[in-house]
Amino acid sequence: MSFRVHTWTGDKMSKGSAVFIIFILLAGGGYYCYHNYIDCSFLNKKTVEVAGEERDVRSRQGLKKLGFKVRRVGNGRNAAILYLRASNVVEEPKGRAQRCFTYVATHAWITDRAFTKWFDSNADALKLIHRAARKPDAEFPVFGDDDEPVYAILLPHLAPMRQFARLLSCEGKRYEHKKDLSRALDSYFAITSLAEHIHDSTAMLVDDLVAIACQGYRNAAVERCLANKPLSEENLRRVIEHYEHVLESRITLAESLEREKWCEDSMVETMMRNPRKGLRELAQLLAGFGESAPLPSREQETIARLVEAHGAEMKAAYERDYAALKRWSKLPAWKALRPGSDWDAYIDTVPKTYFFSRVLLGTAMSRAKIAYARSKAETGGILVVAAINLYEKKNGRPPQSLAELEGDYISELPKDPFSGRDYVYKVRGSDWILYSVWDNLTDDGGAGSWPHKYTKDRDLIFLSKRIPVKRPPR
């Protein structure tokens, strides 16, 4: 038995995004690896076919030798098996179907013949995804040969998982189009389980950023549904209960850094033992994201000599800077992102000769902190909006203050992670506006737009009025 994992290319990646992902890979432990191991008995093979290429699966014995924390996940509990099977049967969208897929995932259902035909062809894949979402655990195979370095493992399952979130979002839009809002919420809430499965598999930084991207599709869909006000009291209570659960999520930057440090340590040790070999492998990885290697041979030799001469000093600096990063990662966003207090400001003070700190703990950490806080701000805001809508249904008017929601409508008001205070709420007759001050940490008076444009000079707004639908692709 073998599994093919398709890599869909529906989203175009900008040069800036590619550079950010490179930095995240470096921040996440260089080449990447897994913290745990799945019992791969269901494969009955030592290789797995991934995107047309046979990939080795590391043995349990080999992983134990490397110091991995090995655990078994019973096949009946493991969602990864079903996600991989869904990857085998899913149909990749092409041409017009691809353009419609991108639109529907973030806006609304459209009755297009080519798109509908493609979507219906993925009915079996969606059934597998829903079954997987109901499983309590997920552990994917650890790809790679036992002779490869511990950090030379890539993650071929992450791209399909993100596309599964988009597919669930499209399914929810179709149910909305059919006025079956309860089943639409089922589809959106399944994205939450998918994101938690991505996180629980390893709790590494790259996994969490993909999980946050998946949650973004859920948040956009539920927020639009709330703004258009079609939900019954029962469904509003479902949204409130679900989002209170989401806010208790374990997806935090501090936890990811703590669980992945052994991987960064492994890379440092490899550089210390054989700087030239480690740098060559690093350059090969980075070259995979562009036409040329970001680490030319001349620079590799310079760094290798620096490590040979000052390796112990560089390692000590790395340990000190990691401790500072860990303390910073635990700060609330409104403290961590203040000018002069963010991680970029700290890393700029680290001498350029401290290669381990500059590369493994680089400036991508501030952007990761913003990504975590943005997701939390969206989630908390949607929870409050659902409670406001429920209040309106029962009282015929919006609450005059958010304090009226606590107790009967919401167990506890969430705080805006970018201010440390309640979300800003203003009432104008029957209309109201709720917003987060967003990542410039400044109240801009509710200046913002839909869809949300993540810019430094805007607030993240939630409106009481109907959200307009962007025109579909021609």
Backbone torsions as a table, in degrees:
resi	resn	phi	psi	omega
1	MET	NA	137.8	176.8
2	SER	-141.2	159.6	-178.3
3	PHE	-123.7	134.4	172.7
4	ARG	-101.5	128.7	177.0
5	VAL	-109.7	112.2	-178.6
6	HIS	-77.9	147.3	171.7
7	THR	-111.0	110.3	-179.2
8	TRP	-83.6	148.4	-175.9
9	THR	-121.4	36.6	-176.7
10	GLY	-68.4	-34.2	-178.2
11	ASP	-94.7	127.8	175.3
12	LYS	-81.3	139.0	-177.7
13	MET	-106.2	126.7	177.8
14	SER	-74.0	163.4	178.8
15	LYS	-60.3	-40.4	179.2
16	GLY	-63.3	-40.1	178.8
17	SER	-63.7	-41.0	179.9
18	ALA	-62.4	-42.1	178.7
19	VAL	-63.3	-41.0	179.1
20	PHE	-61.5	-42.5	179.8
21	ILE	-64.2	-38.0	176.7
22	ILE	-59.2	-47.2	179.9
23	PHE	-62.9	-38.4	179.1
24	ILE	-65.3	-39.9	177.6
25	LEU	-61.0	-41.6	178.4
26	LEU	-65.9	-44.6	179.9
27	ALA	-65.2	-28.1	-177.8
28	GLY	-88.5	14.7	174.3
29	GLY	114.0	26.8	176.0
30	GLY	77.8	-105.5	-172.1
31	TYR	-90.0	-18.4	174.6
32	TYR	95.3	144.5	176.6
33	CYS	-160.0	178.7	-176.1
34	TYR	-106.8	152.4	179.0
35	HIS	-91.9	-32.8	-176.7
36	ASN	-123.2	-179.3	-175.9
37	TYR	-139.7	135.5	178.0
38	ILE	-88.6	143.1	171.3
39	ASP	-72.3	103.4	-172.2
40	CYS	-88.4	28.0	-178.5
41	SER	-62.7	-25.5	-179.2
42	PHE	-69.5	-18.0	179.6
43	LEU	-79.3	-34.3	-177.0
44	ASN	56.7	21.0	178.4
45	LYS	-145.5	160.9	178.2
46	LYS	-94.2	-0.7	178.3
47	THR	-131.1	156.2	177.2
48	VAL	-130.5	134.0	178.2
49	GLU	-81.8	120.0	-177.6
50	VAL	-126.7	116.7	179.2
51	ALA	51.9	43.6	176.7
52	GLY	81.5	3.8	-178.0
53	GLU	-124.2	132.4	177.6
54	GLU	-74.6	121.9	179.5
55	ARG	-111.9	138.7	176.8
56	ASP	-71.9	149.8	173.2
57	VAL	-112.7	125.4	-177.2
58	ARG	-64.2	144.7	180.0
59	SER	-80.9	156.7	177.5
60	ARG	-62.5	-39.0	-179.8
61	GLN	-63.8	-43.5	179.5
62	GLY	-63.5	-38.4	179.8
63	LEU	-67.8	-38.3	178.3
64	LYS	-63.0	-38.3	178.9
65	LYS	-63.2	-32.1	-179.7
66	LEU	-81.6	-2.5	178.8
67	GLY	88.8	15.3	178.9
68	PHE	-69.6	149.4	172.3
69	LYS	-84.5	102.8	-174.1
70	VAL	-92.9	131.8	176.4
71	ARG	-142.0	159.7	178.9
72	ARG	-107.2	139.1	173.4
73	VAL	-120.8	118.1	-178.8
74	GLY	-59.3	142.8	-177.6
75	ASN	-58.1	-31.6	179.9
76	GLY	-70.3	-19.6	-179.5
77	ARG	-101.3	-11.5	-166.3
78	ASN	-93.7	111.6	179.2
79	ALA	-70.5	-23.0	-176.2
80	ALA	-58.7	-35.2	-179.4
81	ILE	-60.6	-44.3	-177.9
82	LEU	-72.9	-36.0	176.5
83	TYR	-62.6	-40.8	179.1
84	LEU	-66.7	-38.4	177.1
85	ARG	-65.3	-37.6	176.5
86	ALA	-62.7	-36.0	177.6
87	SER	-63.5	-26.7	-179.6
88	ASN	-75.6	-33.3	-172.0
89	VAL	-102.4	-10.5	-176.9
90	VAL	-69.1	144.3	177.8
91	GLU	-100.2	132.5	-179.1
92	GLU	-80.7	131.3	179.3
93	PRO	-73.1	147.3	-179.6
94	LYS	-137.4	152.2	174.4
95	GLY	56.8	-126.8	-177.6
96	ARG	-62.6	-37.5	179.2
97	ALA	-60.2	-37.4	178.5
98	GLN	-65.2	-43.8	-179.7
99	ARG	-65.0	-41.1	178.2
100	CYS	-66.7	-38.2	178.8
101	PHE	-59.1	-46.2	178.9
102	THR	-61.4	-40.8	-179.8
103	TYR	-67.7	-50.6	-173.9
104	VAL	-64.8	-36.1	-178.0
105	ALA	-58.7	-27.0	-176.7
106	THR	-119.0	-4.6	-176.5
107	HIS	-127.9	-93.7	-174.8
108	ALA	-150.9	161.5	-179.2
109	TRP	-69.0	143.5	175.6
110	ILE	-128.3	144.2	-179.5
111	THR	-90.8	78.7	178.3
112	ASP	-111.4	129.6	-173.6
113	ARG	-61.1	-47.1	-177.7
114	ALA	-64.7	-42.5	-179.3
115	PHE	-67.7	-44.7	-179.5
116	THR	-61.0	-40.7	178.3
117	LYS	-62.0	-44.0	178.6
118	TRP	-64.6	-44.2	-178.1
119	PHE	-61.9	-43.6	179.5
120	ASP	-63.3	-28.0	179.0
121	SER	-69.5	-13.6	-179.5
122	ASN	-102.1	19.6	-179.6
123	ALA	-60.7	-41.7	-179.8
124	ASP	-65.9	-40.0	178.5
125	ALA	-62.7	-42.1	179.9
126	LEU	-65.3	-37.0	176.3
127	LYS	-61.1	-42.4	178.7
128	LEU	-65.6	-39.5	-179.8
129	ILE	-64.4	-42.6	178.2
130	HIS	-65.0	-40.2	176.2
131	ARG	-61.7	-41.8	179.0
132	ALA	-63.2	-40.4	-177.6
133	ALA	-63.0	-23.6	179.6
134	ARG	-86.2	-6.2	179.7
135	LYS	-77.2	149.8	-176.1
136	PRO	-83.0	-12.5	-174.2
137	ASP	-146.6	162.0	176.9
138	ALA	-151.6	123.1	174.1
139	GLU	-136.8	120.6	-179.3
140	PHE	-90.7	157.5	177.5
141	PRO	-59.1	151.7	175.0
142	VAL	-94.1	107.5	-175.6
143	PHE	-83.1	142.7	176.5
144	GLY	133.8	160.9	177.5
145	ASP	-87.6	148.9	-179.0
146	ASP	-61.2	-23.0	-178.5
147	ASP	-85.8	-8.8	-179.3
148	GLU	-77.9	158.8	176.7
149	PRO	-59.6	155.5	-175.7
150	VAL	-62.2	-29.0	-175.8
151	TYR	-99.3	7.6	-177.0
152	ALA	-92.8	47.8	-178.8
153	ILE	-123.8	127.3	176.5
154	LEU	-101.9	174.8	-171.1
155	LEU	-122.3	83.4	-176.2
156	PRO	-70.3	-12.1	-176.7
157	HIS	-86.5	-12.7	-172.8
158	LEU	-69.5	-40.9	179.3
159	ALA	-62.0	-46.6	175.8
160	PRO	-61.3	-36.1	-179.6
161	MET	-63.5	-40.2	178.0
162	ARG	-65.5	-38.7	178.4
163	GLN	-69.4	-30.7	174.8
164	PHE	-62.1	-38.6	177.9
165	ALA	-62.0	-40.6	178.5
166	ARG	-66.4	-38.1	179.6
167	LEU	-64.7	-41.5	176.8
168	LEU	-64.4	-37.6	177.4
169	SER	-62.7	-41.6	177.2
170	CYS	-63.7	-40.2	178.8
171	GLU	-61.3	-42.8	178.1
172	GLY	-62.6	-39.2	178.2
173	LYS	-62.6	-36.4	179.5
174	ARG	-66.5	-42.5	177.3
175	TYR	-63.8	-37.9	175.3
176	GLU	-60.3	-42.7	179.2
177	HIS	-60.1	-33.4	179.2
178	LYS	-88.1	3.6	179.8
179	LYS	68.5	18.9	177.0
180	ASP	-98.7	78.2	-170.9
181	LEU	-73.0	-27.8	178.5
182	SER	-64.6	-44.5	178.8
183	ARG	-72.0	-28.6	174.8
184	ALA	-61.7	-43.9	177.9
185	LEU	-64.4	-35.7	176.5
186	ASP	-56.8	-43.2	179.8
187	SER	-65.8	-44.1	-179.6
188	TYR	-66.3	-39.4	-179.1
189	PHE	-71.2	-25.5	175.7
190	ALA	-63.3	-27.6	177.0
191	ILE	-63.9	-34.6	176.9
192	THR	-59.6	-47.1	179.5
193	SER	-62.3	-40.8	178.7
194	LEU	-61.3	-44.4	179.1
195	ALA	-63.9	-40.3	178.5
196	GLU	-66.6	-34.9	176.2
197	HIS	-64.9	-39.5	176.9
198	ILE	-61.7	-45.6	-179.5
199	HIS	-65.3	-47.6	-174.4
200	ASP	-67.8	-21.8	-178.6
201	SER	-61.0	-42.2	-179.1
202	THR	-142.5	-24.5	-174.4
203	ALA	55.7	41.3	174.5
204	MET	-97.7	165.6	-172.7
205	LEU	-63.7	-45.0	-178.6
206	VAL	-63.2	-43.1	177.5
207	ASP	-57.3	-45.6	-176.4
208	ASP	-65.8	-36.5	178.8
209	LEU	-66.9	-35.6	174.7
210	VAL	-68.3	-41.0	177.7
211	ALA	-61.0	-40.1	178.3
212	ILE	-65.0	-39.4	177.2
213	ALA	-62.2	-39.8	177.7
214	CYS	-63.7	-43.5	178.9
215	GLN	-62.4	-27.9	177.5
216	GLY	-61.7	-38.3	176.7
217	TYR	-64.6	-41.7	178.0
218	ARG	-63.5	-47.0	-177.4
219	ASN	-61.6	-43.5	-179.0
220	ALA	-62.0	-41.3	-178.2
221	ALA	-68.2	-46.2	-177.7
222	VAL	-68.7	-38.3	179.5
223	GLU	-63.2	-43.7	178.1
224	ARG	-62.8	-39.3	179.6
225	CYS	-63.2	-40.4	179.3
226	LEU	-68.8	-41.6	-177.5
227	ALA	-66.9	-32.3	179.0
228	ASN	-82.0	-3.8	170.2
229	LYS	55.6	45.4	176.9
230	PRO	-98.5	-2.0	-168.8
231	LEU	-83.7	139.3	175.5
232	SER	-75.1	170.5	177.5
233	GLU	-60.4	-39.7	179.1
234	GLU	-62.4	-45.0	-179.3
235	ASN	-69.7	-33.3	175.8
236	LEU	-63.6	-40.6	177.6
237	ARG	-65.8	-34.3	175.3
238	ARG	-61.9	-44.0	179.7
239	VAL	-62.1	-44.8	-179.3
240	ILE	-61.9	-47.0	-179.7
241	GLU	-61.8	-42.7	-177.7
242	HIS	-66.3	-44.4	-176.6
243	TYR	-73.6	-26.8	171.8
244	GLU	-65.0	-36.4	175.2
245	HIS	-65.9	-42.7	-177.9
246	VAL	-62.0	-38.3	-178.7
247	LEU	-66.3	-17.7	175.7
248	GLU	-88.3	11.2	-174.9
249	SER	-56.8	149.6	177.3
250	ARG	-88.3	3.9	-176.4
251	ILE	-78.2	95.9	179.7
252	THR	-132.9	149.9	179.0
253	LEU	-64.3	-40.4	-177.7
254	ALA	-60.9	-42.4	-179.1
255	GLU	-66.6	-42.3	-179.7
256	SER	-61.1	-43.9	179.6
257	LEU	-62.5	-40.4	-178.1
258	GLU	-66.8	-40.7	-175.8
259	ARG	-78.9	-18.6	-177.6
260	GLU	-102.8	-0.9	-174.3
261	LYS	-61.1	-32.9	179.7
262	TRP	-59.8	-29.5	-179.9
263	CYS	-71.3	-44.4	176.9
264	GLU	-63.7	-39.9	177.1
265	ASP	-59.7	-39.6	179.4
266	SER	-62.2	-40.3	179.4
267	MET	-66.4	-40.4	177.6
268	VAL	-61.4	-44.8	-179.9
269	GLU	-62.5	-39.0	178.3
270	THR	-64.2	-42.9	177.6
271	MET	-62.6	-37.6	-179.4
272	MET	-67.8	-40.1	-178.0
273	ARG	-73.4	-42.5	-176.8
274	ASN	-146.4	83.6	-174.6
275	PRO	-57.9	-41.1	-175.9
276	ARG	-67.3	-41.5	178.6
277	LYS	-64.9	-44.9	179.9
278	GLY	-62.1	-40.2	-179.9
279	LEU	-70.2	-34.4	176.9
280	ARG	-63.5	-43.2	179.2
281	GLU	-65.6	-38.3	177.3
282	LEU	-62.8	-44.4	179.8
283	ALA	-63.3	-37.6	179.2
284	GLN	-64.2	-40.8	178.4
285	LEU	-63.2	-49.0	-177.9
286	LEU	-65.2	-32.0	179.0
287	ALA	-64.8	-24.6	178.9
288	GLY	-68.3	-12.8	-179.9
289	PHE	-102.0	1.9	180.0
290	GLY	-159.3	-175.6	-176.8
291	GLU	-80.4	-23.7	-178.8
292	SER	-135.8	157.5	-177.9
293	ALA	-73.8	130.9	177.2
294	PRO	-70.0	-9.0	177.9
295	LEU	-118.6	86.7	179.6
296	PRO	-61.4	159.3	-176.7
297	SER	-56.5	-38.3	-178.7
298	ARG	-63.7	-42.3	178.9
299	GLU	-68.5	-36.5	177.7
300	GLN	-59.4	-43.5	-179.1
301	GLU	-65.6	-40.1	178.7
302	THR	-62.2	-44.7	-179.7
303	ILE	-67.4	-40.0	179.7
304	ALA	-59.6	-43.6	178.5
305	ARG	-65.3	-36.3	178.3
306	LEU	-64.4	-42.2	178.7
307	VAL	-65.3	-41.4	179.3
308	GLU	-61.7	-37.0	-176.2
309	ALA	-85.5	-34.0	-172.5
310	HIS	-131.5	28.2	-176.3
311	GLY	-57.0	-44.5	-177.4
312	ALA	-63.5	-41.6	179.0
313	GLU	-66.0	-40.7	179.8
314	MET	-66.1	-38.2	179.0
315	LYS	-67.3	-42.0	178.6
316	ALA	-62.5	-40.1	177.9
317	ALA	-65.0	-38.7	178.4
318	TYR	-61.0	-44.5	179.4
319	GLU	-63.7	-40.6	179.4
320	ARG	-66.1	-43.9	-178.5
321	ASP	-69.8	-33.2	177.0
322	TYR	-64.6	-41.0	178.1
323	ALA	-60.7	-39.7	177.5
324	ALA	-65.9	-40.1	178.8
325	LEU	-63.3	-40.9	180.0
326	LYS	-63.0	-41.8	178.1
327	ARG	-64.6	-43.0	-179.1
328	TRP	-64.7	-39.1	-176.5
329	SER	-64.4	-23.5	-179.1
330	LYS	-85.5	-9.3	179.0
331	LEU	-72.0	146.9	172.6
332	PRO	-63.3	154.5	-174.3
333	ALA	-58.0	-38.1	-176.5
334	TRP	-66.3	-20.4	173.6
335	LYS	-92.7	-43.3	-173.4
336	ALA	-67.6	-27.7	-173.6
337	LEU	-102.0	6.5	176.8
338	ARG	-64.9	144.4	178.8
339	PRO	-53.7	129.2	-178.3
340	GLY	89.4	-16.2	179.8
341	SER	-107.6	-9.2	-177.3
342	ASP	-75.1	167.1	-174.5
343	TRP	-68.9	-29.8	177.9
344	ASP	-58.0	-42.1	-179.4
345	ALA	-64.3	-37.3	179.5
346	TYR	-69.1	-47.5	-174.1
347	ILE	-66.5	-25.3	177.0
348	ASP	-66.9	-21.9	179.1
349	THR	-85.4	-9.8	-179.9
350	VAL	-79.1	127.4	179.6
351	PRO	-56.1	143.6	-178.3
352	LYS	-63.7	-20.8	179.2
353	THR	-72.5	-16.8	178.3
354	TYR	-84.8	77.9	-170.9
355	PHE	-61.8	-42.3	-177.3
356	PHE	-60.0	-45.7	-179.2
357	SER	-67.3	-44.5	-175.3
358	ARG	-65.6	-35.8	-176.3
359	VAL	-87.7	-51.4	-174.4
360	LEU	-76.1	-26.8	-176.8
361	LEU	-120.2	37.2	-169.3
362	GLY	-73.0	-167.2	-170.9
363	THR	-70.9	-11.9	178.1
364	ALA	-62.5	-17.3	-177.9
365	MET	-63.9	-37.3	178.4
366	SER	-64.1	-40.5	178.8
367	ARG	-67.5	-34.9	176.3
368	ALA	-66.0	-41.6	178.6
369	LYS	-60.2	-41.2	178.2
370	ILE	-63.5	-40.9	-179.6
371	ALA	-61.5	-44.2	177.7
372	TYR	-62.2	-45.1	-176.7
373	ALA	-68.9	-37.7	178.0
374	ARG	-61.4	-43.6	179.5
375	SER	-61.7	-40.7	179.4
376	LYS	-67.6	-38.2	179.5
377	ALA	-65.1	-42.4	177.6
378	GLU	-62.2	-45.6	-177.7
379	THR	-63.0	-47.5	179.3
380	GLY	-63.1	-39.5	179.4
381	GLY	-63.9	-42.4	179.5
382	ILE	-65.1	-37.2	176.4
383	LEU	-60.4	-44.9	-179.7
384	VAL	-66.7	-40.5	179.1
385	VAL	-60.6	-42.9	178.5
386	ALA	-60.8	-40.4	178.8
387	ALA	-67.1	-38.3	177.4
388	ILE	-63.6	-44.3	179.1
389	ASN	-61.0	-40.1	178.4
390	LEU	-65.0	-40.9	177.2
391	TYR	-60.4	-43.5	179.8
392	GLU	-62.0	-40.5	179.7
393	LYS	-62.8	-36.1	-175.2
394	LYS	-87.4	-24.5	-173.6
395	ASN	-119.1	-8.3	178.5
396	GLY	75.7	8.3	179.2
397	ARG	-156.7	158.5	176.2
398	PRO	-76.3	157.2	176.8
399	PRO	-66.5	150.1	178.2
400	GLN	-77.8	-23.6	176.1
401	SER	-148.9	158.5	-179.3
402	LEU	-67.4	-22.0	180.0
403	ALA	-61.2	-25.4	-179.9
404	GLU	-69.8	-14.4	-177.0
405	LEU	-84.8	-27.2	-173.1
406	GLU	-68.5	135.1	178.5
407	GLY	103.8	-76.2	-175.4
408	ASP	-78.8	-28.7	-172.9
409	TYR	-113.7	-26.9	-178.0
410	ILE	-151.4	137.5	-174.4
411	SER	-67.8	-38.1	-179.9
412	GLU	-155.6	132.8	179.8
413	LEU	-68.8	126.8	176.2
414	PRO	-73.2	154.4	177.8
415	LYS	-96.5	149.8	173.2
416	ASP	-70.9	116.8	-177.1
417	PRO	-63.8	-16.8	-179.0
418	PHE	-92.8	-2.8	176.6
419	SER	-130.9	-22.4	-175.3
420	GLY	78.0	3.9	-179.8
421	ARG	-121.0	-178.6	176.1
422	ASP	-61.6	155.3	171.7
423	TYR	-60.8	149.2	178.2
424	VAL	-76.0	130.3	-176.3
425	TYR	-133.3	127.1	-179.9
426	LYS	-131.7	137.3	-179.1
427	VAL	-114.9	132.3	174.9
428	ARG	-129.6	91.1	-177.2
429	GLY	67.2	-122.1	178.5
430	SER	-89.8	-6.4	178.3
431	ASP	-97.5	154.3	177.1
432	TRP	-149.1	163.3	175.7
433	ILE	-138.3	138.1	177.2
434	LEU	-125.3	137.4	178.1
435	TYR	-154.2	155.8	170.8
436	SER	-96.8	146.1	179.5
437	VAL	-71.6	-11.9	172.2
438	TRP	68.2	-168.8	-163.6
439	ASP	-85.1	4.4	166.8
440	ASN	-87.9	-1.7	175.9
441	LEU	61.8	21.8	-176.0
442	THR	-126.7	136.0	175.6
443	ASP	-76.9	107.8	-180.0
444	ASP	-96.0	20.5	175.1
445	GLY	76.2	17.8	-180.0
446	GLY	86.5	21.4	176.6
447	ALA	-74.7	118.6	-179.1
448	GLY	-173.0	-176.6	-177.9
449	SER	-153.4	167.2	174.2
450	TRP	-122.6	135.1	-4.1
451	PRO	-63.0	156.6	-177.4
452	HIS	-59.3	128.4	173.7
453	LYS	-105.7	113.9	-172.6
454	TYR	-78.6	83.2	179.1
455	THR	-120.1	158.4	-174.0
456	LYS	-71.6	-18.7	-173.6
457	ASP	-106.4	22.1	-179.4
458	ARG	-129.9	157.8	171.1
459	ASP	-94.5	160.9	174.0
460	LEU	-92.2	110.3	-171.3
461	ILE	-105.1	150.4	172.2
462	PHE	-126.9	125.4	-171.8
463	LEU	-106.0	156.9	175.8
464	SER	-86.9	-17.3	-174.3
465	LYS	-91.8	168.8	-178.5
466	ARG	-65.4	136.2	-179.9
467	ILE	-85.2	125.1	179.1
468	PRO	-66.9	149.2	-179.7
469	VAL	-98.7	127.9	176.1
470	LYS	-63.9	144.7	-179.7
471	ARG	-64.3	139.7	-179.4
472	PRO	-70.3	165.3	-180.0
473	PRO	-63.6	145.0	-179.6
474	ARG	-76.0	NA	NA
